[in-house]
């Protein structure tokens, strides 16, 4: 543990915002953004979204970039993160709470995949939120459907309207962890520098929240995949400074499996090595291991606090995750369907992890789908809020009373059923069959108060409906 902390402190010192050995430049920042390193949260209004641009960091002695010092998007354009303080000012010495959401949007690793994902190699057009409050954005989400924003709602016993909210856009196609400033794919140059973007954002968080009481990390798809890494980074930062900060993860539909073909032939182009070694992970040993994701999760859980609940959400029929599994080289060696293989491998991995770590749990949605921002689809499920309450609770996770299913290793996972058939008593355990496809991709919600996810009641004015109509297709695509 001491070695891990020493390694992290060394990296932090080398990248410290106030280090005299680095020069910060904001020439790659949009005119409507604020310079992150020069902007204190105390100077910002409550209940208003701001666009924050982390600057590029160069060493003053040799004009080279500092480690993880080139925040930008995959096409070389400008990067920024979005921030809002709670709408109701916190009184006196009330502890500060922080919600960090990482956006999703696929991945690419060669000329073909990056050509298909070219739209996602630039900043998503989210500037419409600037100057708006979480309630304002929540009203748009309410009438447009398909996405949500957590800072406008309460989930379980957690009132996210009380949290400072940071949204980290995704525009590098490397699951937010890359340190490859210029990758040449047959004449096309891509900046896989997601690690730069997220690390510099976290540096701003560290500078502005010296002793937060609670941090919640969430994300969808590619934004969910790196959350354990950033959990570890955040915990080590505060522990090294004598702070006991509670941190929770709600990871929605991470791209979890890493086929051997991808690891051996493409993974190196993202250069996750810098970030992974900074947290003390044995990257060299695991970088071509098909259990890479499990190794990362186990490493993080081994060093986690037992009272920090870490949760994962997934559908049992996820066409997006399956598509990437196949594209990365996942195949069927046993003549069973690729979908069955995908589901079986994930079940085995998650079940083993649950068996070894009491503070890790999985919420399975029985249906076809992926994810969207703000835990949108998960929030349609009965008992999801109870599950979230368990994740955030200060005690070891306890099972939610609902249908449970047995994985291949006989470890049970929490499973959501159709709301119309939800029960308060657990059914007899039974083996999980391979997902049946196609399945209904809609999640009917009951009109009863107990089955409806907790959310603010919004008045659907014509103005908000008009805005929602203009933004719906764009947001459903970008934020998922």
N, C-alpha and C positions, 0 to 999 in steps of 0.2 A: 504493500500500500504506500509506504514512504517513497518507494521508487516511482510509482505512478504519479504521486503528487509532485515530486521533484521534476519529473518530465514535463508535466503540465505547466508548472510554474515557469520553467525555462522557456517553453514556447510562448506563454502569455507575456513574459517579460520582453521577448524578442519582438512581439507584435503589439506592445502596449500603445494605446492611442497617444499618450502624452510623452512618449519616448523621444528625447531630443535627437536621437540618431536617425529618426525617420522624418520625412517631409510628406505631408498630406496634400494631395491635389484634388480639386473638385471640378476640373475641366471636363470630366466625363459625366457630369450631372445635369439633369434637365432643369430648365429655368423655373419650373413650378415645384421643385424639391428643395428641402432644407439640408444643409451640410450636417450630416449625422454627428460627426465627432465634435462639432462646434455648437450643437444644439442640446440644451438640457431639457429634460421633460418638465421641469418646474416652470419653464417659460411658455409652455403650450397650454391652450385652453382645454377645458374638459369638454367631452362630448363632441369632438370634432376630429375627423380623419386628416392626418398629415402624410405627406410623402417625404421620406427620409433617404438621402443618398449617402452611403458610406464612401469616403474618398479612397483614392489609390495611395498606397504607402510605398515610398522609396527610401532607401538608405541614403543619408546625406553624404557619406564618404565616397561611394562609388556609383551612385545613380542607378543601382539595381533595385528591383522590387523586393519588398520585404516578403517574408513567408505569408502566403495567403493574402497578399496585399493588392490584388487586381480585381476588385469586384466589377463584373460586367455580365452581359448576356452572351449567349452562345454565338450570336452573329456579330459580336463586338460592340453592340449598342449599349446604352446606359442601363444600369440596374438601380433599383430603389426598393425599399420596403415601406409598408404602410403601418401607421400607428394611430391609436386613439386612446385617450384617457377615459375613465368612466364618466358617464354623463352627470352623475351626482358627485360633487367633490367629497373626498374623504376627509373626515374631521380629525384635527389634531394629530396625534401620534398613531393613528389607526394603521395597522400593518398593510403593506402594499401587496396586491395580488397581480399575477401576470399570466396571461394566456398567449401562447405562441402557436400559430397555425402555419404549417408549411403547405403550399399549394402543390398539386399534382399536375400531370400532363405528359406521361409517357417517358420514353428514353430512346436514344439512338447511339449507334456504335460503328457505323460504316457509312459510305456514301449513300447507299440506298435508303437505309433507315433514317438518316439525317435529312435526306431530300423529302421523305414522307412527313417528317416532323418539323420541317423548316418554319412553319408558322409558330411553333413553340420554342424557337430559338431567339425570340425577342420578347421584350416585356409585354405581358398581357395588358390590354387596355382597361385598366381598373381605375383610371383617374377620375371616373365619374363619382367615386366616393369622397373625393376631397371636399372638405368643408361640411360634409354630412355627419350626422351622428349614427351610432349603431341602431337606434330606433328607426331612423330614416331608411337606412339600408335594409333593416329587417322588414319594413313595410313593403319594400320592393320585392324582397324574397318571398314574402307571404302571398303576394298576388301572382307572382310569376311561376312559383313552384319549381322543383328540381334542384334547388340549392338552398342553403341557409347561412346565417351568420351567427355564431355562438354568442357574441357579446350583446345580442338583443334578447337572450332567452335564459331560462333556468333549466338545467338538466339534472334530474335527480334532486339532490340537496345542494347543488352548486349553482349559485346565482352568478352567472358570467357577466351580468351587467355591472358588477362591482370590480371587474378585472381590467387592468390595462391590457389592451389587445394589440399584438404585433402580428401582421400578416406578411409572410415571406413569399413573394412570387417565385415562380419556377420558370427559368428560361435558359437552362444549360444542358438539359437532357442527360444528366449524370447522377440522378437521384440526390442532388444537393450536396454531393461529397467530393466533386472533382477538383483536381489541382493540375490541369493540363491546359496551359494558356494558349497553345496553338497546336491543334491536331490537324494534320493534313490527310483528308480522305479523297484520294484520286483528284487532286486539284481543288478541293473544297476545304477551306479552313474553318474549323469549329473551335470555339472557346469553351472547353469543359471545365468551368471554374465555379461550380456550385458551392464547393467548399469555401471559396473566398467570400462569396455572397453571404452565406449563412454565418460563417465565423465572424465577419465584420459586423453583422447584425447583432450577434450575441455579445460582441464587445460593447456595443452601445447599451444593451440590456444590463450588462455587468456594471458599467459606469453609472447608470441611472437608477439601478435598484440594488443598493449595497446590501440590504438585508430584507428581502421579500419574505412574506410568510408562506406563500404558496405559488408554485409555477405549474401550469398545466400545458403539456405539449400534445398537439394533435396534428393530423394531416391526412390527406387522402392519396392513396396510390403511391406515386413516386414521392409525395410529400410525407407519407407514412413510413416508408422504407427506412429512412435514416434516423428516425426518432430515438431508438436506443443509443445511438452514437452521441447525439446531442444531449440526451439525458445524462450520460456519463460525463460529458464535458462540463455541463452545468453543475452537477453535484461536486465534481472535483474542484471547480473554481471556488465555490462557496465553502466547502470543507477546508480548503487550504487557507481560508481567511477566518476560520473559526465560526462560520455561520452554519446553523442547522436548518436548512431550507427543505421543506417538503416539496417533492416533484412527482407528478403523475404523468403517465402516458396513456392516451387513447388513440391507438394506431388503426386507421380505417383502411382496410383492403391493401396492405402493402404488397408489392411485388416481391414475394418471399423466396421462391425457388431460383437457383442459379445453376443451370445445366452445364456440364463439363465443357461442351463446345464453346459456349460463351466465355467461360472463365479462362480457357486456354488460348483463345484466339482474339478476344475483343475487350475483356475486362480491363486490361492494362492501359487502354487508350484513355480511360477516365482518370487514371492515377489517383486512386483513393488512398494510396500509401501514406501520403503526408498527414491526412486527417486521422487515419486509423492508428498510425504509430504515435501520434500526439496523445492519444488516450491510453497508450500502453498495450494495444492489441497486437498479437503476434501475426502481423499481416503476411510475412514471408512464408510462414508455415501453412496458412489457410487460404491463400489467394487463389489456388486452383482446386480447392476442396469443394465438392458439390454440396457439402453441408456448411458452406461459408456463412450463410445467414444465421443458421443455428449456432455456429461457433461465436458469432458476434453477439447474438442475444444472450447466450450462456455467459459469455465474458462480462457483459454489462450486468446481468442479473446477479452473478457471483459477487459483484462489488456494490450492489444496490442496497438501500436500506429496506429492511423487511416491511416497514410500514408504508413504503412507496408502492402503491398499486400500479402495475403495468398491464394494460389491457390491449387486446387485439380484436378487431371486428372483421368478419369476412362473410360473404355469401358462400353457400356450398355449391353454387354454380355461377362462376365469374368468368364471362367470356373475355373480358379485357386481360385479366391475369393469365388465362389460358392462352390467349393469343401471343402474349409476350413469352410465355414458357415455350411455346412452339417455335417462335421466331428466334429465340436464343439457343435453340437446338435440343429442346426437350423432346425425347422420343419414347417409343414403347418397345422395350426389349422382351416383353413377355406376351405379346400378341393381344393384350388387353387394350382398351381404348386409351388414347392420350389423356382424355378428360379423367378417366378413372385413375390413371397413373398420377396425374397432377394432384387430384384430391387425396389419394392415398398417401403420397409423400408428405403433403402438408399436414395431414392428420397425424401421421407417425411423429413428425418433428414437434408439432405443438403439444401433443399428448405427453411426449417424453419431457418436454420443458416444463409443462404443468406439474408433472410428477416430481420434478427436482426442485421447483421453486414455488413456494406458497404464495408469493406476491404477484404471480403471473396468472392471467386468466384469459379465456377466449370466448367471444360471443359470436355464435354462428347463426346467420339468417338463413332459414330454409327457403330458398328462392333463387331466382336468377337476377344478377345485377352486379354493380361495382360500387362506386362511392361518388360522393359529391362533397362540396365544401360544407362546413358546419355540421358534420355527422348527419346529413339530411336523411338518408335512407334508414340508418340505424334508429333515428329518433321516431320513425314510424312504427317501430316494433314494440309489442307489449313486453314489459319487464326490462327493457333496455335501461330505463332510468334507475331501476333498482340495481342493475348491474353496475352502472356508473357510480352510484352511491357507494357500492362495495369497493370499487377501484379507488375512490377518493378517500374512503374511510381510513382512520388511523390504526385500524387493527388488521390482522390477517384476513385475506379474502374468505368470505363464506358463500356457499352456493345459493343461487336464487331459486326459489321454488317454482319450477316450471318443467317442461319436458326436457329430459336429459338423454343423451345418446352416448353409446360406448364407442370409443375409437379403437383402432387396432391393438393398442397396448392396454386396453381396458381402463383407460383414464377418461373420466367424464368431462364433457364440455357443456357450457350453457348454450342452449339452442333456442332460437325464437321460432314460433310457429305463426301461421296465419292468425291475425287478431281475432277472427271470428271463431277460431277453435282453441284459443289460449286457455290454459287451465291453471289453477292454483296448486294442483297436486302433481308431483312428478309421476310420469308414466313408468312402466317397467322398462328397464334398460334393454336396448336392442342394438344389434350391429348397424352401423351406417352403411347403406348401400351407395353405389356410385350415383352421383347426381343425375337426375333425369332431365334431359334437355329436349325441346325448349321448355322453360318454365315461365310462369307469369312474371313479368318484370315490373308489375305494379304492386304497391303495398297498400291495400285498402285499410282505412283508418275507421275505427269505431266512433260512433257519435257519443258514446258514453264518456263521462268525464274521466273515468279511471283509465281508459285506453288511449286517451289523447295525449300526445307529448306536451309537457308543460311549456308554454310559450306566452309571450305577451299577446293580448287581444288587440288586433290592428283593425282600423277602419279602412276599408278598401276604397279610397277616393279615386275619382276618375284620373287625377293627375298621376297617382302612383301606378295605376293600371297602364297608363300610356307609357310611362318610363319603363315599366316592367316588360311591356310588349317589345320595346326597342332593344332591350338588353337581354332578354331571356335566352335566346339561342346562343348568343356570345358567351354569357356567363355559365350556362350549363356545360358548354364545351371547355372553357378555359379553367374554371374553378374545379373541375373534376379531373 
